[in-house]
Amino acid sequence: MILLDLNRQGGGIIRVAGTCLYLPVLSLSALYPIIKTDPLFNLCQFVSRQTIADIPDAVVHQAKRVLRDTLGVMVAGAASMAVGQVARQMPLGVSSRPSTWPGQHGEYHPITAALLGGMAGSTLEFEEGHARAMGHPAIQIVPAVVAAAEAAGLSGTHLIEGLISGYEVACRISQACHLREGLHPNGHWGIIGAALGVATLSRRLPEALVQVANIAAGLTMNPLVNNSFAGCSIACTFAGMAGQAGLMANLFFDSGMRAEPHSLAMTFSRFVSTDFDPVVLATDLGAQYAIGDNYFKPYPTCRFTHAALDALQQILDAQVIDPETIDAIDVYSFKAAVHPLTPPTNLEALRFSIPYLMGMMLAGHGIGLSAFTDQVLDDPMVARLAGKVRLILDPAYDAMRPGHSPARVIIRLNTGRELAAEVLSGCGDQSNPLPEQALVDKFLSLTTPVLGEARARQVLAKIDGLENEADVRGVMRLLRPGD
């Protein structure tokens, strides 16, 4: 069995059936020339050298919030039937340096833990994201870096540094390219972020990071975003596979494998993307960290639905509405929010449907995590109200993307009266952030049913002081219910 070795900067060590086989350190420059003015090298040099002492306190604080939120959704999603079915089919294996699958008891190989944890965190549509990266970096990166850090017994400081580095890399690659239409935001640039997040844990040299990035580029996927819209459960695997591939890229590097030096550039200029501007990778490094500009979700639904839901909530807060008096509901929003969808046939698809989510709210179900039950799908009032919703593209709103995610809701009653509200940025967006207490409450609501309140609060305190933890294994083991 091959295990990752997180203690070498170059070359590699393979552990086969407990035996250590040493691969000599190969000169990377002898294999492939490293152009040290190349933006990818400059980015790798930046993340390889930065330590927590170099990172602003506000960024470190935000990284801990991102970690906390992501672990929370991983714990809550671990009971998902789809993920459990995959876990039962997995050859879980044995590892002398195991990792935790947050929300489940027992020990797992780091590569398995990253896969299952990423899948679990994607099942509820509750994970954080980044507007300018147009996707969800943390759920692709966190499962990999926590599994690797735990397996190696690294400190909380190491984990924070690896998360910030991986997040920065992922967002910069995303912003440097334009994904081909129809691709899901998980499974490509997130793999590079996961790979380099893990690589920086082991203090690899910049030349080694460049190689890991190019190896990881060969593992990118082309997942169809319509899987999410249609509620196809395969969609949750995209994040899990991204984290797993990030670990595999490091394993391949440690095994002596190398990639052609233009692999990443070709992948993101020709294959998963239509163009690629490498200059973005190294522009103003350290001036502003991507992880400091993320968003958190207050609802377990697609983020593009949030502004419309907030606007409807404003109307409901100001006026009691009898659903039987509603003639029509017009929702004006940006392009990604108003694309046509068929009526949802399962709860996964329901999380992407503005009409049905509005039907849930107006019918009195709410849109909290506990509201998503099969009874909602069978509620004729929800379906009837959803049928009254019309989605309309507003070009002015579309022009405000990605800095804002606006929506305007107009409810027309059979009395002739109109009720309206406008939201320019949904609650939780980077320009309208959730307060700290709301994030704490979210974490506790996700983890308490699984871990119990006492242990959930213990995890909360440990993450808050993560930089003081000499070994993250103690923190991660608290996420194993019953252990």
C-alpha positions in Angstrom: 0.0 0.0 0.0 1.3 3.4 -0.9 1.1 6.2 1.6 1.8 9.9 1.2 5.0 11.2 2.7 4.6 14.8 3.8 8.1 15.4 5.0 10.1 15.8 1.8 10.5 18.8 -0.5 11.6 16.9 -3.6 12.3 13.3 -4.7 10.0 11.0 -2.9 9.5 8.1 -0.5 7.1 5.3 -1.3 5.8 3.1 1.5 4.9 -0.3 0.2 3.4 -2.8 2.7 5.1 -0.9 5.5 8.5 -0.9 3.8 10.2 2.5 3.0 11.6 2.7 -0.5 13.6 5.8 -1.2 13.6 7.5 -4.6 16.6 9.8 -4.9 15.9 13.5 -5.1 15.9 14.4 -8.8 16.9 17.8 -10.0 13.7 19.3 -11.3 15.6 21.7 -13.5 17.4 18.8 -15.0 14.2 17.1 -15.9 12.4 20.3 -17.2 13.7 23.8 -17.2 11.9 26.1 -14.7 11.4 29.6 -16.0 11.6 31.6 -12.8 9.9 34.6 -14.3 6.9 32.5 -15.2 3.7 33.5 -13.2 3.0 30.0 -12.1 6.5 29.7 -10.6 6.1 33.1 -8.9 2.8 32.0 -7.4 4.3 28.7 -6.2 7.3 30.6 -4.8 4.9 32.9 -2.9 2.8 30.1 -1.3 5.9 28.1 -0.5 7.5 30.9 1.5 4.5 32.4 3.3 4.0 31.5 6.9 1.2 32.5 9.3 3.5 35.3 10.5 3.3 36.9 7.1 -0.5 36.7 6.7 -2.7 39.4 8.1 -4.6 38.5 11.3 -8.0 39.2 9.5 -7.1 36.6 6.8 -6.1 34.0 9.4 -9.4 34.6 11.2 -11.4 34.2 8.0 -9.5 31.0 7.1 -10.6 29.6 10.4 -14.2 30.6 9.7 -14.0 28.9 6.3 -12.6 25.8 7.9 -15.3 25.8 10.6 -18.1 26.3 8.1 -16.8 23.6 5.7 -16.2 21.0 8.5 -19.8 21.7 9.7 -21.4 20.9 6.3 -19.1 17.9 6.0 -20.3 16.6 9.3 -24.0 17.2 8.5 -23.7 15.6 5.1 -21.9 12.5 6.3 -25.2 10.8 6.9 -26.3 11.2 3.2 -27.6 8.0 1.8 -25.7 8.5 -1.5 -22.4 9.0 0.3 -23.0 6.1 2.6 -23.7 3.8 -0.3 -20.3 4.8 -1.9 -18.5 4.3 1.4 -19.9 0.7 1.7 -18.5 0.0 -1.8 -15.1 1.5 -1.1 -12.0 -0.7 -0.4 -11.3 1.3 2.8 -7.9 -0.3 3.4 -5.6 0.3 6.4 -3.2 3.1 7.0 -0.5 3.5 9.6 -1.3 7.3 9.4 -5.1 7.4 9.2 -7.5 10.4 8.9 -11.0 11.2 10.0 -14.1 11.3 7.8 -15.9 14.1 9.7 -19.2 13.0 10.9 -18.5 9.3 10.9 -16.7 7.2 13.5 -13.5 5.2 12.8 -10.3 5.8 10.8 -9.8 6.0 7.1 -7.0 6.2 4.6 -6.4 9.9 3.8 -7.3 9.5 0.2 -10.6 7.8 1.1 -11.3 10.4 3.8 -10.8 13.3 1.3 -13.2 11.7 -1.2 -16.0 10.9 1.2 -15.6 14.2 3.1 -15.8 16.2 -0.1 -18.9 14.3 -1.2 -20.6 14.7 2.1 -19.9 18.4 2.1 -21.5 18.8 -1.3 -24.8 17.0 -0.6 -26.6 19.7 1.2 -25.8 22.7 -1.1 -24.7 24.5 2.0 -20.9 25.0 1.3 -19.2 28.4 1.1 -18.0 29.9 -2.1 -16.2 32.7 -3.9 -18.0 35.0 -6.3 -15.1 36.0 -8.4 -13.8 32.4 -8.7 -17.4 31.5 -9.5 -17.4 28.3 -7.5 -16.7 26.6 -4.2 -13.0 26.4 -3.3 -13.1 25.2 0.3 -15.2 22.0 -0.2 -12.6 20.9 -2.8 -9.6 21.9 -0.7 -10.5 21.4 3.0 -11.1 17.6 2.8 -7.7 17.1 1.3 -5.6 19.4 3.5 -7.3 18.3 6.8 -6.8 14.6 5.8 -3.1 15.2 4.9 -2.4 17.3 8.0 -4.1 14.8 10.3 -2.3 11.9 8.8 1.1 13.6 9.3 0.3 14.9 12.8 0.9 18.5 11.7 0.1 21.6 13.7 -2.9 23.9 13.4 -0.6 26.5 12.0 0.4 24.2 9.2 -3.2 23.5 8.4 -4.2 27.2 8.3 -1.2 27.9 6.0 -2.1 25.0 3.7 -5.7 26.1 3.4 -4.9 29.7 2.7 -2.4 28.7 0.1 -4.6 26.2 -1.7 -7.5 28.6 -1.6 -5.4 31.4 -3.2 -4.1 29.1 -5.9 -7.6 27.8 -6.8 -9.1 31.2 -7.0 -6.3 32.7 -9.1 -6.5 29.9 -11.6 -10.3 30.2 -11.8 -10.0 34.0 -12.4 -7.3 33.5 -15.0 -9.6 31.4 -17.2 -13.1 31.2 -18.5 -14.6 27.7 -18.1 -16.4 26.2 -21.1 -20.1 26.6 -20.9 -21.9 23.8 -19.1 -19.0 22.8 -16.8 -19.7 22.4 -13.1 -17.5 24.7 -11.0 -16.0 21.7 -9.1 -13.4 19.4 -10.4 -10.7 21.4 -12.3 -9.1 24.5 -10.7 -10.1 23.1 -7.3 -7.9 20.1 -7.9 -4.9 22.4 -8.4 -5.8 24.3 -5.2 -6.1 21.0 -3.3 -2.8 19.7 -4.7 -0.9 22.8 -3.8 -2.6 23.2 -0.4 -1.4 19.7 0.5 2.0 20.3 -1.1 2.6 23.4 1.0 2.0 21.4 4.2 5.2 19.5 3.4 7.2 22.7 2.8 8.0 21.7 -0.8 10.3 24.0 -2.8 8.7 26.2 -5.5 10.1 24.1 -8.3 8.4 21.0 -6.7 5.1 22.9 -6.4 5.2 23.8 -10.1 5.6 20.1 -10.9 2.7 19.1 -8.5 0.5 21.7 -10.2 1.3 20.4 -13.6 0.7 16.8 -12.5 -2.6 17.9 -10.9 -3.7 19.5 -14.2 -3.7 16.1 -15.8 -6.2 14.9 -13.3 -8.9 17.6 -14.0 -12.4 16.6 -14.9 -15.1 17.9 -17.2 -18.3 17.5 -15.0 -21.6 18.7 -16.4 -23.3 21.4 -14.3 -26.8 20.2 -15.3 -26.2 17.2 -13.0 -26.8 19.6 -10.1 -29.8 21.3 -11.7 -31.4 17.9 -12.3 -30.7 16.7 -8.8 -28.4 13.9 -10.1 -26.5 12.6 -7.1 -23.3 12.2 -9.1 -22.8 15.9 -8.7 -21.6 15.5 -5.1 -18.7 13.4 -6.3 -17.1 16.3 -8.1 -15.8 18.0 -5.0 -14.8 14.7 -3.4 -12.8 13.7 -6.5 -11.1 17.1 -6.5 -9.8 16.7 -3.0 -8.8 13.1 -3.7 -7.0 14.1 -6.9 -5.1 16.8 -5.0 -3.7 14.1 -2.7 -3.0 11.8 -5.6 -1.0 14.5 -7.4 1.3 14.7 -4.4 1.5 10.9 -4.1 2.5 10.7 -7.8 5.1 13.4 -7.4 6.6 11.6 -4.4 6.6 8.4 -6.5 9.0 10.1 -9.0 6.4 10.9 -11.6 6.7 14.2 -13.6 4.5 16.1 -16.0 5.2 18.2 -19.1 5.9 21.8 -17.9 3.0 23.3 -20.0 0.4 20.9 -18.7 -1.4 23.4 -16.5 -1.3 26.2 -19.1 -2.6 23.9 -21.9 -5.3 22.4 -19.7 -6.7 25.8 -18.8 -6.3 27.5 -22.2 -7.5 24.7 -24.4 -9.4 22.0 -22.6 -11.6 23.0 -19.6 -11.4 26.7 -20.5 -11.5 28.8 -23.7 -8.6 31.1 -22.7 -6.1 31.6 -19.9 -4.2 34.7 -18.7 -1.3 33.5 -16.6 -0.5 37.0 -15.5 -3.4 36.8 -13.1 -1.6 34.0 -11.2 1.0 36.4 -9.9 -0.5 39.8 -9.9 -0.3 41.7 -6.5 0.6 38.6 -4.5 -0.1 39.2 -0.8 -2.0 42.5 -1.4 -5.3 40.8 -0.9 -6.0 37.1 -0.1 -8.9 35.4 -1.9 -10.1 33.6 1.2 -10.8 37.0 2.8 -13.4 37.7 0.1 -15.5 34.6 0.2 -19.2 34.2 1.0 -21.1 31.9 3.4 -24.5 30.5 2.8 -27.4 31.1 5.2 -29.7 28.7 3.2 -28.9 25.1 2.0 -29.7 26.1 -1.6 -27.9 27.3 -4.7 -26.4 30.7 -4.0 -28.0 32.1 -7.1 -31.4 31.7 -5.4 -30.5 33.6 -2.3 -31.2 37.2 -3.3 -34.6 36.3 -4.5 -35.3 34.4 -1.3 -34.1 37.3 0.8 -36.4 39.7 -1.2 -39.4 37.4 -0.6 -38.5 37.2 3.1 -38.5 41.0 3.3 -42.0 41.0 1.8 -43.2 38.3 4.3 -41.7 40.2 7.2 -43.7 43.3 6.3 -47.0 41.7 5.3 -48.9 38.6 6.1 -49.9 37.0 2.8 -52.7 34.5 2.3 -51.3 32.2 -0.4 -54.7 31.8 -1.9 -54.7 35.5 -2.8 -51.5 35.3 -5.0 -52.1 35.7 -8.7 -48.5 35.9 -9.9 -44.9 36.3 -8.7 -42.3 37.9 -11.0 -38.6 37.5 -10.1 -36.1 39.7 -11.9 -32.5 38.6 -11.6 -29.3 37.9 -13.4 -28.7 35.2 -16.1 -27.4 32.4 -13.9 -30.4 32.7 -11.6 -33.2 32.7 -14.1 -32.2 29.9 -16.4 -35.2 27.6 -17.1 -35.5 24.4 -14.9 -38.0 21.6 -15.0 -40.0 20.9 -11.9 -37.8 19.2 -9.3 -38.3 15.5 -8.8 -36.0 15.2 -5.8 -34.7 17.3 -2.9 -31.3 17.8 -4.6 -33.0 19.5 -7.6 -35.3 21.5 -5.3 -32.3 23.4 -3.9 -31.8 25.0 -7.3 -35.4 25.9 -8.1 -36.4 29.5 -7.2 -40.1 28.8 -8.0 -40.3 25.8 -5.7 -38.2 27.4 -3.0 -40.5 30.3 -3.0 -43.4 27.9 -2.9 -41.9 26.3 0.2 -41.6 29.7 1.9 -45.1 30.9 1.0 -46.6 27.6 2.1 -45.1 27.9 5.5 -42.3 25.3 5.3 -39.4 27.7 5.4 -36.1 26.9 3.8 -34.0 25.7 6.7 -32.2 22.4 6.5 -34.9 20.5 8.3 -37.5 21.8 5.8 -36.1 19.7 3.0 -38.2 16.5 3.2 -40.1 14.3 0.8 -43.4 15.8 2.1 -42.4 19.2 0.6 -42.1 17.6 -2.8 -45.5 16.1 -2.4 -47.2 19.3 -1.1 -49.7 20.4 -3.8 -49.7 24.0 -2.4 -45.9 24.2 -3.0 -46.3 23.1 -6.6 -49.3 25.4 -7.2 -47.4 28.4 -5.9 -44.3 27.5 -7.8 -46.4 27.5 -11.0 -47.2 31.2 -10.4 -43.5 32.3 -10.4 -42.1 33.8 -13.6 -38.3 34.2 -13.9 -37.2 37.3 -15.9 -33.7 38.3 -16.9 -32.8 41.9 -16.0 -29.7 43.0 -18.1 -28.9 45.7 -15.5 -28.7 43.1 -12.8 -26.6 40.8 -15.0 -24.1 43.7 -15.5 -23.6 43.9 -11.7 -22.1 40.4 -11.6 -20.0 39.0 -10.0 -19.7 41.8 -7.4 -23.4 41.6 -6.6 -26.1 39.0 -7.1 -29.3 41.1 -7.3 -33.0 40.2 -7.5 -36.3 41.9 -7.4 -39.5 40.1 -6.4 -43.0 41.4 -7.2 -46.1 39.6 -5.8 -49.4 40.4 -7.5 -52.5 39.7 -5.4 -56.0 39.1 -6.7 -57.0 42.4 -5.0 -54.9 44.3 -7.5 -52.3 45.1 -4.9 -48.6 44.6 -5.6 -45.9 43.8 -3.0 -42.2 44.3 -4.0 -38.7 44.1 -2.6 -35.2 44.4 -4.1 -32.0 42.8 -2.8 -28.7 43.8 -4.5 -26.6 41.2 -2.6 -27.9 38.2 -0.8 -27.3 37.7 2.9 -23.9 36.0 3.3 -22.4 37.5 0.1 -19.0 39.2 0.4 -20.7 42.6 0.3 -23.5 41.6 2.8 -21.7 39.2 5.2 -23.3 37.1 7.8 -22.5 38.2 11.3 -20.2 36.0 13.4 -23.0 34.7 15.6 -25.0 33.5 12.6 -22.0 31.5 11.5 -21.5 30.0 14.9 -25.2 29.1 15.1 -25.0 27.5 11.7 -22.0 25.4 12.7 -23.7 24.3 15.9 -27.0 23.5 14.1 -25.0 21.3 11.6 -22.9 19.5 14.1 -24.9 19.2 17.3 -27.3 16.5 16.0 -24.3 14.4 15.0 -21.7 15.1 17.7 -23.8 16.4 20.6 -23.7 19.9 21.8 -20.8 19.6 24.3 -18.5 18.1 21.7 -19.7 20.5 19.0 -18.8 23.5 21.2 -15.5 21.9 22.0 -14.7 21.7 18.3 -15.8 25.3 17.9 -13.3 26.4 20.6 -10.5 24.3 19.1 -10.9 25.8 15.7 -11.1 29.3 17.1 -7.6 28.7 18.6 -6.3 26.4 15.9 -2.9 28.1 15.6 -2.2 27.0 19.2 -2.8 23.3 18.4 0.5 21.4 18.1 -1.1 18.5 16.5 -4.5 18.6 14.6 -5.2 15.0 15.2 -6.8 15.8 18.5 -9.1 18.3 16.9 -10.1 16.0 14.0 -10.9 13.1 16.3 -13.5 15.2 18.0 -15.4 15.0 14.7 -15.9 11.3 15.0 -19.2 10.6 16.7 -19.1 7.7 19.1 -15.3 7.5 19.2 
